[in-house]
Amino acid sequence: MKLFQIKRQTKTEKRYTTRMGELTTKVTYIKKYLFGYPIKTIHKYRETYYGEVKDCDDCLLFI
């Protein structure tokens, strides 16, 4: 059994940007696991409509 694991998971989320408004996009989370339990999120990023990869800090969650 591995002590540490790093997994990548993709979810569809609604985000909000000031330039585009409401945006439904795929967000990929890279998480660190200890004995199968998530410890922390290392990085999260999203792919834009044009295929660019951007960090999720420039857009907010839309609730």
DSSP file (Angstrom, degrees, kcal/mol; ACC not computed):
  #  RESIDUE AA STRUCTURE BP1 BP2  ACC     N-H-->O    O-->H-N    N-H-->O    O-->H-N    TCO  KAPPA ALPHA  PHI   PSI    X-CA   Y-CA   Z-CA
    1    1 A M              0   0    0      0, 0.0     2,-0.2     0, 0.0    34,-0.0   0.000 360.0 360.0 360.0 133.9    0.0    0.0    0.0
    2    2 A K        -     0   0    0      1,-0.1    33,-0.3    32,-0.0     3,-0.1  -0.499 360.0-152.5 -78.0 143.0    1.3    3.4   -1.0
    3    3 A L  S    S+     0   0    0      1,-0.2    32,-1.7    -2,-0.2     2,-0.4   0.942  82.3  24.3 -77.7 -51.0    1.9    6.0    1.7
    4    4 A F  E     +A   34   0A   0     30,-0.2     2,-0.3    31,-0.1    -1,-0.2  -0.917  67.6 179.6-116.8 143.4    1.4    9.1   -0.5
    5    5 A Q  E     -A   33   0A   0     28,-2.1    28,-3.2    -2,-0.4     2,-0.5  -0.974  16.9-150.6-135.9 152.3   -0.5    9.3   -3.8
    6    6 A I  E     -A   32   0A   0     -2,-0.3     2,-0.3    26,-0.2    26,-0.2  -0.991  21.9-177.0-123.7 122.6   -1.2   12.2   -6.2
    7    7 A K  E     -A   31   0A   0     24,-2.1    24,-2.5    -2,-0.5     2,-0.4  -0.882  18.1-145.9-122.4 151.0   -4.4   12.0   -8.2
    8    8 A R  E     -A   30   0A   0     -2,-0.3     2,-0.4    22,-0.2    22,-0.2  -0.965  19.7-179.6-116.5 130.4   -5.9   14.2  -10.9
    9    9 A Q  E     -A   29   0A   0     20,-2.5    20,-3.3    -2,-0.4     2,-0.5  -0.995  14.0-151.3-134.8 137.1   -9.7   14.7  -11.0
   10   10 A T  E     +A   28   0A   0     -2,-0.4     2,-0.3    18,-0.2    18,-0.2  -0.921  17.7 175.3-112.5 131.1  -11.8   16.7  -13.5
   11   11 A K  E     -A   27   0A   0     16,-2.8    16,-3.4    -2,-0.5     2,-0.6  -0.914  31.2-120.9-127.5 155.5  -15.2   18.3  -12.6
   12   12 A T  E     +A   26   0A   0     -2,-0.3     2,-0.3    14,-0.2    14,-0.2  -0.883  41.5 172.2 -96.6 124.7  -17.6   20.5  -14.4
   13   13 A E  E     -A   25   0A   0     12,-2.8    12,-2.5    -2,-0.6     2,-0.6  -0.915  35.4-120.0-131.8 156.8  -18.2   23.8  -12.5
   14   14 A K  E     +A   24   0A   0     -2,-0.3    48,-2.0    48,-0.2     2,-0.3  -0.872  38.3 179.1 -94.4 125.8  -19.9   27.1  -13.1
   15   15 A R  E     -AB  23  61A   0      8,-3.9     8,-3.3    -2,-0.6     2,-0.4  -0.798  18.9-139.9-121.9 164.0  -17.4   30.0  -12.8
   16   16 A Y  E     +AB  22  60A   0     44,-2.7    44,-2.2    -2,-0.3     2,-0.3  -0.992  17.3 179.2-131.0 127.0  -17.8   33.7  -13.2
   17   17 A T  E  >  -A   21   0A   0      4,-2.3     4,-2.1    -2,-0.4    42,-0.1  -0.920  32.0-131.6-121.0 152.1  -15.4   36.1  -15.0
   18   18 A T  T  4 S+     0   0    0     -2,-0.3    -1,-0.1     1,-0.2     4,-0.1   0.812 107.2  46.1 -71.9 -28.5  -15.8   39.8  -15.4
   19   19 A R  T  4 S+     0   0    0      2,-0.1    -1,-0.2     1,-0.1    -3,-0.0   0.852 128.2  21.4 -82.3 -35.6  -15.0   39.7  -19.1
   20   20 A M  T  4 S-     0   0    0      1,-0.3     2,-0.3     3,-0.0    -2,-0.2   0.593  91.7-144.6-110.7 -14.3  -17.2   36.7  -20.1
   21   21 A G  E  <  +A   17   0A   0     -4,-2.1    -4,-2.3     2,-0.1    -1,-0.3  -0.625  66.8  11.9  84.2-145.0  -19.8   36.5  -17.4
   22   22 A E  E    S-A   16   0A   0     -2,-0.3     2,-0.4    -6,-0.2    -6,-0.2  -0.486  72.6-175.5 -72.3 137.1  -21.1   33.1  -16.3
   23   23 A L  E     -A   15   0A   0     -8,-3.3    -8,-3.9    -2,-0.2     2,-0.6  -0.994  20.5-154.0-139.6 126.2  -18.9   30.2  -17.7
   24   24 A T  E     +A   14   0A   0     -2,-0.4     2,-0.3   -10,-0.2   -10,-0.2  -0.912  36.9 155.7-100.1 119.1  -19.4   26.5  -17.4
   25   25 A T  E     -A   13   0A   0    -12,-2.5   -12,-2.8    -2,-0.6     2,-0.5  -0.913  47.5-101.4-142.4 162.6  -16.0   24.8  -17.7
   26   26 A K  E     -A   12   0A   0     21,-0.4    21,-1.1    -2,-0.3     2,-0.5  -0.790  35.3-163.2 -88.6 124.2  -14.0   21.7  -16.7
   27   27 A V  E     -AC  11  46A   0    -16,-3.4   -16,-2.8    -2,-0.5     2,-0.5  -0.936   4.4-152.1-111.7 129.4  -11.8   22.3  -13.7
   28   28 A T  E     -AC  10  45A   0     17,-3.1    17,-2.1    -2,-0.5     2,-0.4  -0.888   8.1-161.8-105.6 127.0   -9.0   19.8  -13.0
   29   29 A Y  E     -AC   9  44A   0    -20,-3.3   -20,-2.5    -2,-0.5     2,-0.6  -0.894   7.1-158.4-107.6 134.9   -7.8   19.3   -9.4
   30   30 A I  E     -AC   8  43A   0     13,-2.8    12,-2.5    -2,-0.4    13,-1.4  -0.966  24.2-177.8-110.8 115.1   -4.5   17.8   -8.5
   31   31 A K  E     -AC   7  41A   0    -24,-2.5   -24,-2.1    -2,-0.6     2,-0.5  -0.843  25.0-134.4-120.0 151.0   -4.7   16.5   -4.9
   32   32 A K  E     -AC   6  40A   0      8,-2.6     7,-3.3    -2,-0.3     8,-1.0  -0.894  24.7-162.3-103.0 130.5   -2.3   14.8   -2.5
   33   33 A Y  E     -AC   5  38A   0    -28,-3.2   -28,-2.1    -2,-0.5     2,-0.5  -0.891  12.6-160.3-116.8 142.8   -3.6   11.7   -0.6
   34   34 A L  E >  S-AC   4  37A   0      3,-2.7     3,-1.6    -2,-0.4   -30,-0.2  -0.979  84.8 -19.6-121.3 115.0   -2.3   10.0    2.5
   35   35 A F  T 3  S-     0   0    0    -32,-1.7    -1,-0.1    -2,-0.5   -31,-0.1   0.809 129.8 -51.5  54.6  34.4   -3.5    6.4    2.9
   36   36 A G  T 3  S+     0   0    0      1,-0.2    -1,-0.3   -33,-0.2   -32,-0.1   0.400 116.3 111.5  88.5  -2.2   -6.4    7.2    0.5
   37   37 A Y  E <  S-C   34   0A   0     -3,-1.6    -3,-2.7     1,-0.0    -1,-0.2  -0.894  73.0-113.8-106.6 132.9   -7.6   10.4    2.3
   38   38 A P  E     +C   33   0A   0      0, 0.0    -5,-0.3     0, 0.0     3,-0.1  -0.429  33.0 176.6 -68.4 132.9   -7.1   13.8    0.7
   39   39 A I  E     -     0   0A   0     -7,-3.3     2,-0.3     1,-0.4    -6,-0.2   0.859  59.7 -21.5 -98.5 -56.2   -4.7   16.1    2.5
   40   40 A K  E     -C   32   0A   0     -8,-1.0    -8,-2.6     0, 0.0     2,-0.6  -0.987  58.6-106.4-154.4 160.4   -4.5   19.1    0.3
   41   41 A T  E     -C   31   0A   0     -2,-0.3   -10,-0.2   -10,-0.2     3,-0.1  -0.826  26.5-171.6 -90.5 120.2   -5.1   20.5   -3.2
   42   42 A I  E     -     0   0A   0    -12,-2.5     2,-0.3    -2,-0.6   -11,-0.2   0.921  66.0 -13.2 -77.8 -46.1   -1.7   21.0   -4.9
   43   43 A H  E     -C   30   0A   0    -13,-1.4   -13,-2.8     2,-0.0     2,-0.4  -0.993  53.1-164.2-155.9 148.7   -3.0   22.8   -8.0
   44   44 A K  E     +C   29   0A   0     -2,-0.3    12,-1.3   -15,-0.2     2,-0.3  -0.996  18.4 164.8-138.0 138.2   -6.3   23.5   -9.9
   45   45 A Y  E     -CD  28  55A   0    -17,-2.1   -17,-3.1    -2,-0.4     2,-0.3  -0.939  19.5-145.5-146.0 165.1   -6.6   24.7  -13.4
   46   46 A R  E     -CD  27  54A   0      8,-2.9     8,-2.9    -2,-0.3     2,-0.5  -0.932  15.4-126.4-133.9 157.0   -9.2   25.0  -16.2
   47   47 A E  E     - D   0  53A   0    -21,-1.1   -21,-0.4    -2,-0.3     6,-0.2  -0.900  28.3-138.6-104.1 131.5   -9.2   24.8  -19.9
   48   48 A T    >   -     0   0    0      4,-3.0     3,-1.3    -2,-0.5   -22,-0.0  -0.191  29.4 -98.0 -81.5 176.3  -10.7   27.7  -21.8
   49   49 A Y  T 3  S+     0   0    0      1,-0.3    -1,-0.1     2,-0.1    -2,-0.0   0.803 124.6  51.8 -62.6 -30.5  -12.9   27.6  -24.9
   50   50 A Y  T 3  S-     0   0    0      2,-0.1    -1,-0.3     1,-0.0    -3,-0.0   0.383 123.3-101.1 -91.8   3.4   -9.9   28.2  -27.1
   51   51 A G  S <  S+     0   0    0     -3,-1.3     2,-0.2     1,-0.3    -2,-0.1   0.454  75.9 138.1  93.7   1.2   -7.9   25.4  -25.6
   52   52 A E        -     0   0    0     -5,-0.0    -4,-3.0     1,-0.0     2,-0.5  -0.501  50.4-131.3 -77.5 150.3   -5.6   27.5  -23.3
   53   53 A V  E     +D   47   0A   0     -6,-0.2     2,-0.3    -2,-0.2    -6,-0.2  -0.915  31.6 179.5-104.1 124.4   -4.9   26.2  -19.8
   54   54 A K  E     -D   46   0A   0     -8,-2.9    -8,-2.9    -2,-0.5     2,-0.2  -0.901  31.0-110.1-126.1 152.8   -5.4   28.9  -17.1
   55   55 A D  E >   -D   45   0A   0     -2,-0.3     3,-0.9   -10,-0.2   -10,-0.2  -0.493  28.2-126.2 -73.9 149.9   -5.1   28.9  -13.3
   56   56 A C  G >  S+     0   0    0    -12,-1.3     3,-0.8     1,-0.2   -11,-0.1   0.385  92.5  88.1 -82.6   4.9   -8.4   29.2  -11.4
   57   57 A D  G 3  S+     0   0    0      1,-0.2    -1,-0.2   -13,-0.2   -12,-0.0   0.728  80.0  60.9 -74.7 -20.3   -7.3   32.2   -9.4
   58   58 A D  G <  S+     0   0    0     -3,-0.9     2,-0.3     2,-0.0    -1,-0.2   0.525 104.1  51.8 -86.5  -4.8   -8.6   34.7  -12.1
   59   59 A C  S <  S-     0   0    0     -3,-0.8     2,-0.3   -42,-0.1   -42,-0.2  -0.952  74.8-134.8-132.3 154.5  -12.2   33.5  -11.9
   60   60 A L  E     -B   16   0A   0    -44,-2.2   -44,-2.7    -2,-0.3     2,-0.2  -0.682  28.8 -99.2-105.2 155.0  -14.6   33.1   -9.1
   61   61 A L  E     -B   15   0A   0     -2,-0.3     2,-0.6   -46,-0.2   -46,-0.2  -0.547  35.7-135.2 -68.7 137.3  -17.1   30.3   -8.2
   62   62 A F              0   0    0    -48,-2.0   -48,-0.2    -2,-0.2    -1,-0.0  -0.867 360.0 360.0 -98.2 118.3  -20.6   31.2   -9.4
   63   63 A I              0   0    0     -2,-0.6    -1,-0.1     0, 0.0   -48,-0.0   0.390 360.0 360.0-111.8 360.0  -23.1   30.3   -6.7
